[in-house]
């Protein structure tokens, strides 16, 4: 059976009505642009004859009721179905407080956007004939009350039951935390690991067993496509931080079961109060990068002395913005060799040393329907 559908992914909206905006001198999020940027995206997407839209978490600045209400009302007006999941910013507390809704309250705001069962924070929905979406909740509170990225046991059992029943369907999985590493040794890195799903290996094992190939994530605020033994984790940057990206994707399956996914990325270039959004946003990020860069350089695996890290950090001012942009090429020849080499590992360089530009615009050959264990060389073609 041939299947062809077009959809979009817009991640980490961090919607903030003007009166809810909190300010902090080191925040990377340009939440002042959240609503006009989203309106700009919607204006474009409504022209594309989409089948559906995915929003993989961090819908709001910090789970303010007013921001959830604004967003769900706006989504109701869209001409295509939209599906959401919670990010860590959407369910930051177990019980509601003066600022945020409670953990269990989230589905009640989004009953029309995946959560027909408002008693649980994960769901499945048949998008089209032969096409199924699974929306997972990766927000978990441990015994100390700390919020971490993890799928609880009950959810994993439910997931296996859903996948077993969906054996002949194309399955898309949406989850906020990253499932495949997008940064060097991300799951073990002191900065990067909080963006990873703690039990990602367990989830990947389940997905591979049932032949699921596509996972859509957010949280990390970068444009990146990563693959682990046939499972692609396509993470999309935040709409409120440079480069303000979103994706339009087209899936095709021919009559022989061969599957492709075309990925095209777009950026919000300007909004009314920020006519030069791209330059301003990149500068905004650079202006706030110094503490982050010092931490990166002084922690494992570089472990540089503080004085040396503070000396090198200004040269890395645009380091994170370049990574966020996707398809990064990074080289600082004046750095000490070990530091230079480590920084290069964050770029779009494959194991053979050749640049591999797949983060923004590419076409992925996914293999055949039902095929399991596709290797990392399943790239059909790339465009930059």
N, C-alpha and C positions, 0 to 999 in steps of 0.2 A: 504494500500500500504506500503510495506517495504521500508525503506530508510536507507542507510548506507554510511557514507562518513567520510574521515579523513582530518584534516586540522591542521594548526599550527598558533600560535599567538606569535609574537615577538614585544615587545613594547618599546617605548622611546629609539629609536636607538641613537638619538643625533649625527647623522653623522657629522664628522668634518674632512675635509681634513687638513693635517698638517699645511699648511700656514694660515688656518682660525682659529686655536685654540687660544682662549683667556685664560689667566691664572688669577686665583684669589685664594688667600691662603685658602679660606673657601669652595670652591666648592666641592661638593660630587661626581660630575660626573667625571669619569675617561675617558674623551672623547678621550684621546690618543689611547685608545683601540677600539674605535667605529668601524672603518672600518675592522680591522682584526677580531674582535669579530663577526661582521656580516658575514664576509666571512666564518668563522668557522661554524656558524649556517647554512648557505646556503649549505655548503659541506655536513652537516648531513642531512638536509631536502631533498636534491635532491635524497637521497637514499630511501626515504620512500613512494614513490608513493602517494603523497599528491594530494588532489583535489583542494586545494587553500590555500593561506596564508593571514592572516590578520595582519595589522600594525596599531594599534590604537593610532597613534599620537606621537608628539615630534619626528618627523623623523630626524630633523636636530638640530645642536647645537643652533643656534639662527636665523634660516631662511635665511642663506646666500645663494644667488643665485647659487654659485658654488656647495654648498652641496646638494641643491635640484637637480641640474643638474646631479651630480654624481649619486645620488640615483635613479632617474628615469631611467637613462641609464642602471644602474646595474639591476634594476627590469625587464627591457625589456628582459634581457638575461636568466631569470629564466624559468624552464620547466613547471611551474604551474602558474595559474592566481594569481595575488596579488592585494589586495584592501587596500587602505589607507584612513585615515582621518587626518585633521590637529589637532595638539596639540597646546598649548599656545606658545610653542617655534617656531612653524611654521608660525604663523600669529601674531607676537607681535605688529605690528603697522598697522594702517589703510592705510596709504600711504607709499609707498616704500621710504627707506632712503639709506644712504651709506652702511649700513650693511645688511638690511633685505628686502625681497620682500614685496609687499603690500598685504593687507588682501584679496583682490579680485583676486590676481594673482595666488594663490595656485592651483586652479583647472587646470590652463593651463599647469602646470608641470606634472599633473597626469591624463591626459585624458585616458590613457590606463589602469588605475588602479582604476576605479570606476567613474571618472568624465567625462562621455560622454557629459554631459551638463556642459560646462565650465562657465556658468553664475551663478551657485549657488554652495555653499560649502557643500551640502548634496546630497545624491543620494540613489537610490535603484537599485539592480541588481539581476537577477535570477542566482544563482550560479549553480544550478543543477535542473532537473525537480522536482518540489515540494519543493524547498529550496530557500529562499530569504534572501539577505543581505540588511540591511538598515544602511547606513553610515551617522551619524549625525555630525553636527558642533556645538560644545559646547563653542566656543569662541565668546564672545559678548563684545562690547564696550559701556559703559554707557554714559550718557550725559556729564560726566566729562572726557571722553576719556580713562577711566580706563578699562583694560581688565579683565573680570570676566567670570566665567563658567555659562552659561545660554543658554537655547534654546529660540530663539525668537518666537513670536506668529505665524508668517507666517510658520515657520518650523513645529511647533506643528500641525497646521491645515493640512499641507501637510502630516505629519506623519499619522494622523488619516485616511486620504484618502487612503494612501498606505496600511495601515493595514486592512482597511475595504475591500479592493480589494484582499487581500492576505489571506482570511479566511481559506483556505484549505492548506496553505503552512507552512512548518517549517520556522520560521523567526529568524534570528540572528541579533542582534542590536550591532553596534560598535560605541562607543562615548568615547572621551578622559577623561572627568571628571567623577568621581565616582557617581554612581546613588544610591547605597546602602552604608551605613556607614561601613567602614572597620576598623575604630578606635573607641574607646569609645566616644560616643556623638560627632562624627566627624563634623556633620553639625553645631554644636554650639561651637566647640572648637576654640580658637583664632588662633591656628596653623593649625589644620586639616581642617577647613571649606573652605579654598581656593582650596582644592582639590576636593570638592564636587560640583556637579551641583546645582546651586542656586535654581532652580525650579524642583529639583528631585522628590518631591511628586507628582507634576502634571504629569511628565513623567511616573512615576510608576503607577499612576492611569490609564493612557492610555494603558500601556503595559499589566496590569492585565486584563483590560476590553477585550482586544483582544487576551488574552491567550499567550502572548509572555513570554518565560521563561528564555531566555539566553541573557545577555548583556556582552560585552567584553570591558573593560576599561583599562586605564593606569594611567599616571600622578603621582600617589602616590609612585611609585618605590618600591612596596612591592609585595610579593606573597600572595594573599589572595582570598578566596572564601567566599562571604557573600550572605545571602538570606533574602528577605523581602516578605512575603506572596506569595511565589511561584515564585518570580523573582530572579534569580541568577545573581549577579554581580561578574564576574570572572576578577579580576584585575591581571595584569602580571607585575612583576618587570622590571626595566630598564636594557637594555643590557649593559649599561656603568656604572652601579654601582652594588655593591655586592648584590646578588650572581651571577649576570650576567645570569639571567634565560631566558628560553623560554619554551613554552608549545606545546605539540602535543596532539590533541584531536580527539576522534572518537565518532561520533553520530550514534545511532542506533534507528530505529523505526520498530517494527515488524508488521505483518499483522493485528494485533488487535489494532494498534495505540499506543502501549506502547513505551515510549521513555526513552533512557539512554544516558548519556554522560560520557565517560571515559576521565579522565585528567591525563596526564603524563608530568612531568616537567623535564627539563634538565638544565645543567649549562655549560657555557663555562669555561673550566678548565684552559686553557692556550692559549696564542697567541705568535707569534714569539718574540716580545720585552718584553713580560711579561710571562715567563715560569711558574711562580707560581702565576697566576692571582688571585686565590681565596684568598690566604693569604695576598697578597699585597693589594688587594682591601678592604678587611675587616680592615686592619690596616690603610689604607688611610681614610676610613670613620671614624674610631675611633679617628684618629689624628685631625679630623676637627669637632668633635662632641660637644666639650665643650660649645661653645656659644648656640647651639641649646638646649642642655640639661638644661642649666641655664634658658633659656626662658621657657622651658617646666615646670620646677619646680616652677618658680616664678609666672607663669600665672595661670588663672582659670583652674581647680578647686582647685589646691593645694595651690597656693598663698604663697609659702614659703618665708621667708626673704632671701635677696640676699646672706648673709653670709652662711646660712644653705644650700642653693642651690649649692653654690660653693664648699661646703664641700662634698656634696653627689654626685655631677656630675661625678667625676673621677671613681666612682664605676659603673657608668652607661655607661662607655665608649663604650661598645658593644651593648647597648640597641637597637639602631635603626638597626644595622646590623642583630641582632637576629630577629627583627620583619620583616625586609626585606626578610629574609630567608624563612619565612612562618612557620606555625605550632610551634610558639614560646611557650616555657615554661619559665616564668619569676618569680623569687623569690629572694628577697633581705632581708633575715631574720634580718639583723642588722639594717635595716631602721626603722624609726618610723612607728608604725602600720598603720596609715592613708596613709602614702606614700607607704609603702609596698603593701597595698591592692590596691591602685590606679594603681601602676605599673603592678600588676598581671592582671588587667582587659585588658591589651594589649595583653595578651597571648591567646593561643588556648584553652580556657576553656569555655565549654557550660554553660548555665544557671543552670544546675544541678551539676556543679562543676567538671564534668568529662572532661579530655582532649579530644578534637575533632580534629583529624588531617585530614583535607580535603584541605588544601591550596595548596599542591603540587601534590599529587597523590591520586586520589579518583575516585569513580564511582557514579554518581548522578542519582537517579531515578527521572525522570521529570514528571511522570504521563502519562496520555494519551493525544493524539493529540486533541487540541481544549479545553482541560480541563482548567478551570480558578480557581484562588484562592487556589492553592496548599499551604499547610502550610510549616513551616520551618523544619518539620520532614521528608522531602522527600529524605533523604539521604539513598541510598541503601546499600552501604558498603564503608569502608574507608581502605586505605592502607597507611602505612607510610614508 
